[in-house]
């Protein structure tokens, strides 16, 4: 596991938790410097995605390591955490388990999919090969690049960086991450005193995700944005700036 600290030395502590098959450098690369102007950032790379020879074990084991780090370095309490996509599952677990305390849990347009073992196994068998198949030929790389550019409004550089994540990490780690995320459930109606829950709702994902947010958390604050899944991290300033403004407003709210 990798916990890199940057930004303000005395600012509010904000953990950044990346999504599927990503390191924080790629996932949050477009916003690190701006978040670092206001917060003390703790940027996390999970086992299997930290440049070491480790393999991602499962979501709960990694959650326990994050909790241990918070206890040992921040007295068991932090100001906030932002989860990008799958990273939001870690935010949810940190809140639900109550082994550490977050003042603000910020969920970055997650899907929060949950399933049983057979369905999770089947989905991982189908999806993980798709995530890495483009690496097999330049033709597939070019096709994937164009899809990413069209969907997220990425430029060539951003699309290449995003694809590089899937190339440099072990398919075993990607599979373990994807599979165990589906098995790591949130209960309904989560409420923790003095913790504010905030969702960045990308409305182009569809309303079923909005319903999930309200199902799992009792009183979430939901900000709606006209964008695709996590487009604020990849799709240009017209998406990035409004979300950054919302994050600042979230972090300023009293708990």
C-alpha positions as CSV (number, residue, x, y, z in Angstrom):
1,X,0.0,0.0,0.0
2,X,1.1,3.5,-0.8
3,X,0.1,6.6,1.1
4,X,1.7,9.8,-0.4
5,X,1.2,13.1,1.3
6,X,1.1,16.4,-0.5
7,X,-0.5,19.8,-0.5
8,X,-0.9,22.0,2.5
9,X,1.0,20.8,5.6
10,X,-1.6,22.2,8.0
11,X,-4.8,22.0,5.9
12,X,-7.8,19.7,6.4
13,X,-6.8,16.1,5.8
14,X,-8.4,14.7,2.6
15,X,-7.8,11.1,1.4
16,X,-8.0,10.4,-2.3
17,X,-9.1,6.9,-3.2
18,X,-8.8,5.9,-6.9
19,X,-11.1,3.7,-8.9
20,X,-10.9,0.3,-10.7
21,X,-7.4,-0.6,-12.1
22,X,-6.1,2.9,-11.5
23,X,-3.5,4.6,-9.4
24,X,-4.1,8.0,-7.9
25,X,-1.5,9.6,-10.3
26,X,-3.8,8.8,-13.2
27,X,-7.2,9.0,-11.6
28,X,-6.7,12.3,-9.8
29,X,-3.8,13.7,-11.9
30,X,-5.8,16.5,-13.4
31,X,-6.9,17.9,-10.0
32,X,-4.1,17.1,-7.6
33,X,-2.4,20.5,-7.7
34,X,-5.7,22.4,-7.2
35,X,-6.9,20.2,-4.3
36,X,-3.4,20.5,-2.8
37,X,-3.8,24.3,-2.7
38,X,-6.5,23.9,-0.1
39,X,-6.1,20.5,1.6
40,X,-3.5,18.2,3.1
41,X,-3.8,15.3,0.6
42,X,-3.2,11.7,1.4
43,X,-3.2,9.9,-1.9
44,X,-3.6,6.2,-1.8
45,X,-2.5,3.4,-4.1
46,X,-3.8,0.0,-3.1
47,X,-1.9,-3.3,-3.0
48,X,-1.4,-4.4,-6.6
49,X,-1.6,-0.9,-7.9
50,X,1.3,0.7,-5.9
51,X,4.2,-0.2,-8.1
52,X,5.3,-3.1,-5.9
53,X,5.1,-6.9,-6.5
54,X,2.0,-7.2,-4.3
55,X,-1.3,-8.4,-5.5
56,X,-4.7,-6.8,-4.6
57,X,-6.2,-9.2,-2.0
58,X,-9.8,-8.1,-1.4
59,X,-11.7,-4.9,-0.6
60,X,-12.1,-5.6,3.2
61,X,-8.4,-6.3,3.7
62,X,-7.5,-3.1,1.9
63,X,-10.1,-1.2,3.9
64,X,-8.5,-2.5,7.1
65,X,-5.1,-1.2,5.9
66,X,-6.6,2.2,5.3
67,X,-8.2,2.2,8.7
68,X,-4.9,1.2,10.3
69,X,-3.1,4.1,8.6
70,X,-5.7,6.6,9.8
71,X,-5.5,5.3,13.3
72,X,-1.7,5.4,13.4
73,X,-1.2,8.7,11.7
74,X,-4.4,10.8,12.3
75,X,-5.7,9.6,15.6
76,X,-8.5,7.7,14.0
77,X,-10.2,10.8,12.5
78,X,-9.9,12.6,9.2
79,X,-11.7,15.6,7.7
80,X,-12.7,13.9,4.5
81,X,-12.2,11.3,1.8
82,X,-13.0,11.3,-1.9
83,X,-13.6,8.0,-3.6
84,X,-13.5,7.9,-7.4
85,X,-15.8,5.2,-8.7
86,X,-14.7,2.0,-7.0
87,X,-12.9,4.2,-4.5
88,X,-16.3,5.2,-3.2
89,X,-16.8,1.7,-2.0
90,X,-13.9,2.3,0.4
91,X,-15.4,5.5,1.6
92,X,-18.7,3.7,2.2
93,X,-16.9,1.0,4.2
94,X,-15.0,3.4,6.3
95,X,-18.2,5.2,7.2
96,X,-20.3,2.0,7.7
97,X,-17.7,0.1,9.8
98,X,-17.1,3.0,12.2
99,X,-13.6,1.9,13.1
100,X,-12.4,5.4,12.1
101,X,-14.3,8.6,11.7
102,X,-14.7,10.8,8.6
103,X,-16.3,14.2,8.9
104,X,-17.1,14.2,5.2
105,X,-17.4,11.2,2.8
106,X,-17.5,12.3,-0.8
107,X,-18.7,9.8,-3.4
108,X,-17.5,10.5,-7.0
109,X,-20.4,9.3,-9.2
110,X,-20.1,5.6,-8.2
111,X,-22.3,2.8,-9.4
112,X,-22.2,1.0,-6.0
113,X,-23.0,-2.3,-7.7
114,X,-23.5,-5.3,-5.4
115,X,-24.1,-8.9,-6.2
116,X,-23.9,-12.5,-5.0
117,X,-20.8,-14.8,-5.5
118,X,-21.9,-16.4,-8.7
119,X,-23.0,-13.2,-10.4
120,X,-19.8,-11.5,-9.3
121,X,-17.7,-14.4,-10.6
122,X,-19.6,-14.3,-13.9
123,X,-19.3,-10.5,-14.3
124,X,-15.6,-10.6,-13.5
125,X,-15.1,-13.3,-16.1
126,X,-16.8,-11.1,-18.7
127,X,-15.6,-7.6,-17.8
128,X,-12.0,-8.0,-16.8
129,X,-10.9,-9.4,-20.2
130,X,-12.6,-6.4,-21.8
131,X,-10.7,-4.0,-19.6
132,X,-7.4,-5.4,-20.9
133,X,-8.2,-6.6,-24.4
134,X,-7.1,-3.4,-26.1
135,X,-3.5,-4.0,-25.1
136,X,-3.3,-6.9,-27.6
137,X,-3.0,-4.8,-30.8
138,X,-2.5,-1.3,-31.9
139,X,-5.8,-1.5,-33.8
140,X,-7.6,-2.2,-30.6
141,X,-5.7,0.5,-28.8
142,X,-6.7,3.1,-31.4
143,X,-10.4,2.0,-31.2
144,X,-10.4,2.2,-27.4
145,X,-8.7,5.6,-27.5
146,X,-11.4,7.0,-29.7
147,X,-14.2,5.5,-27.5
148,X,-12.6,7.1,-24.4
149,X,-12.3,10.5,-26.2
150,X,-15.9,10.4,-27.4
151,X,-17.4,9.2,-24.1
152,X,-15.4,11.4,-21.6
153,X,-14.4,14.2,-24.1
154,X,-10.8,13.3,-23.3
155,X,-7.8,14.5,-25.4
156,X,-5.3,12.0,-26.7
157,X,-2.9,12.5,-23.8
158,X,-5.6,11.8,-21.2
159,X,-6.9,8.7,-23.1
160,X,-3.4,7.3,-23.4
161,X,-2.7,7.8,-19.6
162,X,-6.0,6.1,-18.8
163,X,-5.3,3.1,-21.0
164,X,-1.8,2.9,-19.5
165,X,-3.3,2.0,-16.1
166,X,-4.8,-1.1,-17.5
167,X,-1.6,-2.1,-19.2
168,X,0.8,-1.7,-16.3
169,X,-1.2,-3.6,-13.6
170,X,-1.6,-7.3,-13.1
171,X,-4.9,-8.8,-14.5
172,X,-5.0,-10.8,-11.3
173,X,-5.1,-7.6,-9.2
174,X,-7.7,-6.1,-11.5
175,X,-9.9,-9.2,-11.3
176,X,-9.6,-9.4,-7.5
177,X,-10.5,-5.7,-7.2
178,X,-13.5,-6.0,-9.5
179,X,-14.8,-9.2,-8.1
180,X,-14.5,-8.4,-4.4
181,X,-16.0,-5.0,-4.9
182,X,-19.2,-6.6,-6.0
183,X,-19.2,-8.8,-2.9
184,X,-18.4,-5.9,-0.5
185,X,-21.9,-4.7,0.4
186,X,-23.3,-1.6,2.0
187,X,-26.3,-2.0,4.2
188,X,-29.4,0.2,3.8
189,X,-30.0,3.5,5.6
190,X,-26.4,4.1,6.9
191,X,-26.2,7.0,9.3
192,X,-23.3,8.0,11.4
193,X,-23.5,10.9,13.8
194,X,-21.2,13.8,12.8
195,X,-20.5,12.4,9.4
196,X,-21.8,14.2,6.3
197,X,-22.3,12.1,3.2
198,X,-22.0,13.8,-0.2
199,X,-22.6,12.4,-3.7
200,X,-21.4,13.8,-7.0
201,X,-24.3,12.6,-9.2
202,X,-23.4,12.3,-12.9
203,X,-26.9,12.3,-14.3
204,X,-26.0,10.8,-17.6
205,X,-25.4,7.5,-15.7
206,X,-29.1,7.2,-15.1
207,X,-31.6,7.6,-12.2
208,X,-31.1,4.1,-10.9
209,X,-27.8,5.2,-9.4
210,X,-29.5,8.1,-7.7
211,X,-31.9,5.7,-6.1
212,X,-29.0,3.6,-4.8
213,X,-27.4,6.6,-3.2
214,X,-30.6,7.3,-1.3
215,X,-31.1,3.7,-0.4
216,X,-27.7,3.1,1.2
217,X,-27.5,6.4,3.1
218,X,-30.2,8.1,5.2
219,X,-29.6,11.7,4.4
220,X,-27.0,12.1,1.6
221,X,-26.3,15.5,0.1
222,X,-26.5,15.0,-3.6
223,X,-25.2,17.5,-6.2
224,X,-26.3,16.8,-9.7
225,X,-24.0,17.4,-12.7
226,X,-24.8,17.1,-16.4
227,X,-21.9,14.7,-17.2
228,X,-20.9,11.1,-17.6
229,X,-19.3,8.9,-14.9
230,X,-16.4,10.7,-13.4
231,X,-16.2,13.0,-16.4
232,X,-14.9,15.8,-14.1
233,X,-11.6,14.0,-13.8
234,X,-11.1,13.4,-17.5
235,X,-13.4,15.7,-19.6
236,X,-12.1,19.2,-19.3
237,X,-12.6,22.4,-17.2
238,X,-16.3,22.8,-17.8
239,X,-16.8,19.6,-15.8
240,X,-13.9,19.9,-13.4
241,X,-14.4,23.4,-12.0
242,X,-18.0,23.0,-10.9
243,X,-17.2,19.7,-9.1
244,X,-14.1,21.3,-7.4
245,X,-16.3,24.1,-6.2
246,X,-18.8,21.6,-4.8
247,X,-16.1,19.7,-3.0
248,X,-14.9,22.9,-1.3
249,X,-18.5,23.6,-0.2
250,X,-18.9,20.1,1.1
251,X,-15.7,20.3,3.1
252,X,-16.7,23.7,4.6
253,X,-20.1,22.4,6.0
254,X,-20.2,21.9,9.8
255,X,-20.7,18.4,11.0
